[in-house]
Structure formats: C-alpha cells, structure tokens
Amino acid sequence: MYVATQELLREEPRLTQFAFGRLLAWLDDGVDSEGETYLEMRRRLVSYFDRRNRQFPDELADETLNRIARTLGECGAIAVTPPARYCYAVARFVLLEDLRRKPRYLPVEAVRIEPCVASGPASAAGEQASIREQRLECLDRCLEKLKPEQRDLAIEYYRDAKRTRIDRRRDLAIRLGITMNALGIRASRIRGSLEVCVDDCCSGTERFQGPAS
Amino acid sequence: MSLLRDSAADGERLVRYLLGFLPEDEAERLDEQSVVNDDVACRLLSVENDLVDAYVRGTLNPELCRRFESYYLASPRRRHRVRFARRFLAAVDRMPAKAPAAPATLATRLRASATSWMFRQRKLTWRPMAAAAVLMLALSLLVVQNVNLRTGLNQALHDSAAQDRRAQTLSSELDAARESNVELARALESTRASSTDSRRDAAVSAAPPAIVLLPQTRSLAPLPTLAVAAVGPVLFELRLESADYARYRAVLKDQEAGRLVWESGVLVPRSIAAAVVPVFVPADVLKPPHRYAFELAGVGAAGREEAVGSYAFRIDAR
C-alpha cells in the first residue's frame, strides 16, 4: 500500500538562517514581533490550505513562505503591501500548482505515525486508552502552565453551551472591560497555544509559550 | 464587505464558509480575507472553535451536524481539532469556575511596576536587589496606604461638614416649630376664654327662635314680614307639604332684584314625620327692607333636583 508523503512535496531546499531572518523582518513590516507575525501567518496559510482540502497543508504553507523568502533574496524587496496580501497571492499559486500536481506515493510503512502513540506490545484497545490518558495528562500539564488569569479566562469562556455560554461571555467581557470580539480573540489565542503545547507534549518536544496577553 | 460589522450575521456566514456552503466566488473572497485581514482571521478562528465545540457538545442542529461530519471532518487536521476540543471541554467542565480578575487597580499596578523594575535590574547582585525589592514594595504599600488614608480623611471631613449642615437645618426647624407651638398655645388659650364667655352669654340670653315658613300657595295670603338680627345665623324652618325626599337643597332669591343671593348645602329634614327642613342663613345676606324667597328642591337618588316649594317673605328694618 502506498500513500502520498509530505517529504515528496518538498521541491526546494530549506531556507538559510539569514534568509529566514529577512523573511521575519519583512513580515513584521517595521514592528519587531519576535516571530509572532510569522507564526500567525503560517497558521493562517495552513488553515487556508486545509479548508481547501489539501492533504498536506503545513507543507504548502511552508512552501509559500519559502518562495517569498527566495523572492526577497533575489529582489531585495517586495513592493506589495501589506505583506499578508502578497502571502495570499503566492499561496493561491501554490494551491493551483498543488491541485494540478499528480500525487506521488510512498509505502505506508514509511509514513510518520501520529504522535502520542504508546510504545510496547499492548493490545489495540489498551493502546488507545494509553494514548488518551497521555493526551489528557499533557492537556492538564499545559493548562497548569498557563498564567492563572489566562486559565481562568479560558475556563470561563469555553464553559457551557448556547444561551448560557453567550450570557457568560457577555458578563466576562463587561468584567474585563473589553468587547466581545476582543474577548473572543483573546480566548482563541489561549486555546491555540494550548493546542500547540499539547501536540508538542505528545510528540516529546514539549515547549510552551503562552499567547501574548 | 460587511464582515464583522454585524456579528451574528457574519458569524453565520463564517459557519457556512467553514462548512463549504458558500458559492465559490464568495468563498474565495473569504479565503483572501482570512489571510490578509487580521479581524477576519481572528473572528474566523473564534467561530471555528465555537462550531467545533457545538459539535462536541451535541448542540448543532441535525442539518449542520450532518454537514459537519461529511465536510468538516474530511480533513485529518480538522478531526484532530475535534479530538482536542473533546479533551479540552472535558477539562474545562471539570474545573471550578473562577472569574478572571478585572483590570488592575492602583495597588496592583504599583506592584506590577515594582516587579517590572526589579526585572530590569536583574543584572545586579541578589542582595541589593532583594533589599531594593523590599524597599520598593514597602514604598508602594506606603503610597497605597497614604492614598487610602487621604481618601478616607477627605471623605470623613466631607461627611462631617454635611452632618453639621444637617444639624443646623434641623435646629432652625426645631426653633420655628417651637415658636409656632407657642403661638398656637396662645391662640388656643384665647379661643378657650372667648368660648367660655360666649357660652356664659348664651346661657343668659334665650336661644334665637326659628322662623317657620309655609310653602307659597295660590291664595292671596299676606307676605310674612320678619325682623332678624344683624349678625349670626338666622334659622328658618321650611314646612313641607309632604316629605318625599331624604335630602333637599335651597336657594335664596332677592325677588326685587331678581337674583340669587345665597344657596345652601345639602339639607336634611328634621324628621320624616315632621316634614320640616331647617335652614341656617347668615344674617348679613338679608338686607332690610327687601322681599326674598327660598326655592326648595328635593334631591333624588341620582342627584337630580326637583322643585318642591317656594317660601317668600319680607325683611323689615331690624
């Protein structure tokens, strides 16, 4: 059995440190975000490719950013502003190329397995239970790493459903003195950082950086 | 694009976008906005989280739920998000609700700035740093305490002044009430004295007699001629042919001038058997020599009045 792989899609060599720094600076557009803008742009591009049902959205997002970095290296500057608009233009080309591209295959054994898989000769059910337990542990650890006010906000924001949830959020926004929209953005960032933290924890590369508050 | 102007409508539109319901051109516009526009990108993320949560909590309507499963869950990455949401929401529901802190107060800002200052000074050795931290904390606490004390003192002074003003007002009101009471007591005393004199005089003189008037008839009987006192009420007794009403009303007319000079309130017959209606008329109404006549009307149950008799008389010089 064969499946398409991420590695086969990578056509260009990785960026040098210098080229990557130049890309970060261009994305920041004069305001040093310490890499936050890059991470946010990558997240948006991954989501874009994923919504377009591409099989490897992460690879396509990286491909997009690599092409922009190469253009910066060749031309020295990109006139299109804001940088996000140019990113989308390049991403669209990458998407069209990917749609035309014939899928390439590798044996299924070579495909990277999902993180958080328990090792050892356990039965399938036991293995699944072990994975779930490990993920829950990771989630608890990541929640503990949040700042107390961020943890409280996330709990309060995502608790309940429907009307109760809406009322709770309205009260929360009033208490914090911010709009519902701003509250939603803040909560989404906290949740996003948790998701990344849990993934890292499960893949054994645990690092945690809370969202900028 | 109206995106983010109407939160509810745009939320619904974004849900349709996420579930692949939008036409291609509209979906492409949102594709672009989701990368280029910060507000749209953040809102989309927020709406997607809520959509996933609604699916996990089972609150999506059946149509959206079917679409979610057939379209949204087609992507491994999105299935991964749903799995995360399951665990995350379970963890959130397990945890006790605790309201996040409101915006920082003066005290917390001072403490925060002290912490920030200490952070900047971390290259110093720990002893002076610790001393500085303690000093800074003590200073900030003192400042906070000072501010609190000043605020409290000002409030106390303000309250005290307000209470003084209130006391003065009450004192003035009390003095005025006392003066008024004294005047009332004097007036009461004077009234009691004059009342005693009146009762004594009344006991000495005879009570004024009632003037009995008969209803006018078509006969050529002479007009009754009366002489009344110049002051005090004059009592008339108007005889009825039959006592048909429980209440009456009378008016007094100056027959020479042809005008109404007085009118009574509601009059009640002395008794049903006697068929007499007593009427007190102020003496100063009756100017001699003059011809007057009482017009008596019975008052019905509905308040309608009906003439029952006329009583003419003449007043001569007193």
Interface residues (C-beta under 8 A of the other chain):
Chain A: E40 M41 R44 L45 V46 S47 Y48 D50 R51 R52 N53 P57 P82 A84 R85 C87 Y88 A91 R132 R135 L136 L139 D140 L143 E149 D152 L153 A154 I155 E156 Y158 R159 A161 K162 L172 R175 L176 G177 M180 N181 G184 I185 A187 S188 R191 G192 L194 E195 V198
Chain B: L4 S7 L18 D31 E32 S34 V35 V36 N37 D39 A41 C42 R43 L44 L45 S46 N49 D53 A54 R57 T59 A74 S75 R77 R78 R81 F84 R87 F88 L89 A91 V92 D93 M95 A97 K98 A99 P100 A101 A102 P103
